[in-house]
Amino acid sequence: MNRTKSAILSAATLFAMGSALAQAPVTFIEPVDTVVAYLDVPEDDELSIHLDIQNTSEDTLILMATRLYVDTVSPYNYPWMFGAEGAYDRFCWGPLCYNFGTDQSSTNASLLVTMEPGEVNTTLVTDYYHAGVVGTSTLRYCIHEVEQDPEAGSCHDITFRVEQALEVPEFTAELALNRLDEQRWAFDLAGAAVGAFRVLDVQGRVVFEQALNAPSGQIQLPTLGWPAATYIVVLETPRARATESVFFRGF
């Protein structure tokens, strides 16, 4: 069951309205909203998401980061304790990656991030560890000045949805997924009549999806124009699932 840590969240106050950040906040650049993970995918044990931001004001800003909990799975290991049950998280900002369960980055002047007008910063990273707990957690990341209420700055919510592993009762045949070339893939659903073929980027976003209505065949991927990167190819039926990590050149 999910639980809301309302005591941790705070409303924006009038005190923060006079700051430069409130007048001209930084902007999150095409941020991820939802990440879907599965217990039977080892790569999903640690979900690492980059959040890029830009100073869209005309002022030089000196900034810190705060993580708030909107909603979490139960159990959730917070405050974090080594060996305790539950999902947990951490984040990186500026020169440091902070300990598990840390709420805010340091206010030490040497660890704050200075952003000139128009500058883009790529050091904000959130790491979510499901620790075998199925369910949904929503974390809020706020970039703000030191004396400013976090939610009066610029904030973005990320939802991590962890789903159960797919069981394969009395089913020994394996799905077949073969790469023929950069764009063509052959599949065999191992006797199943329907399935799905998906391609996800490393942040869990679906970049291609096609329903399969035949037990075997080929898929033509529209990879032209895709960023050159590693992707996760998923072949799925109601009773089985196969994944493969693949690098696409994008041309």
ABEGO torsion letter per residue (X at the ends): XBBBBAAABBBBBAAAAABAAAABBBBBBGBBABBBBBAABAAAABBBBBBBBBBABABBBBBBBBBBBABBBOBBBOBBBBGBBEBBBBBBBEABBBBBGBABBBABAAABBBBBBGBBBAABBBBBBAGGBBEBBBBBBBBBBAABBAAABBBBBBBBBBBBBBBBBGBABBBBBBBABAABBBBBAGGBABBBBBBBBAAGBBABBBBBABABEBBBBBABGBBBBBBBBBBBBAABBBBBBBBBAGX
